[in-house]
Amino acid sequence: MSPLKGQKIKDNPKDIMLRTRIDKGTYNKLEETAEILNIKKSEVVRRGIESEYRKAKK
């Protein structure tokens, strides 16, 4: 089935859902960071994972 008219086909679909438990302080930091950077909380998490991955590979 083709996508709806005007819908962009994504190069990297986000089709895996990750669920985690965090404390209120960590959640507040996540919310504040997303607000300051004007991005979604999920993007903050993705960037954090990428940052830690790069450190681990050094």
N, C-alpha and C positions, 0 to 999 in steps of 0.2 A: 504494500500500500504506500502510495506517495504521501509526502508530508502535506499539510494544509497549505493553501496558497499564501505566500508571504512568510512562511515559517522557515527559519534558517536551519539547514542541516549542520549539526555540530560536528567538528573535527574530533573532539574528545568528550564524548557524552559522559555525564556523571551518573552512572547507573548503579553504583555500589553505595549502600547506605551504611554508615558507621554510627554506632550508638555507644556512648561512654558516660561514665558517672564522674562528675567533678563537684568540688565544694563550692559554696556560694562565693567565696573570695575569688576563686579562679574564674567563675562565671562572670562576675562583675568586671574583672580585668578583660575578659573576652569581649563583653559588650562595649566597654569603654574604648578598647582598641578599634573595634569595628566602626564605632561612631566617629572617632578621631580620623581614621583613614577613609571614612565614607565607603566602606565595603561591607559585604555580608559576613556574618560570623563564620560561615563555612569557608569563606576565602581566607580569613585570618588563620583558621586551622590548617588549611592547605599550605599556606605560606610557612607556617611554623613547622610542618612536617618536612617541607622542602629544605628549610634552613637546617634542621637537625640532621637530615639525610646528608647534606653537603658536609657538615662537620664530621659525621661518622665516616665518610669516604676519604677524609684526609689522612 
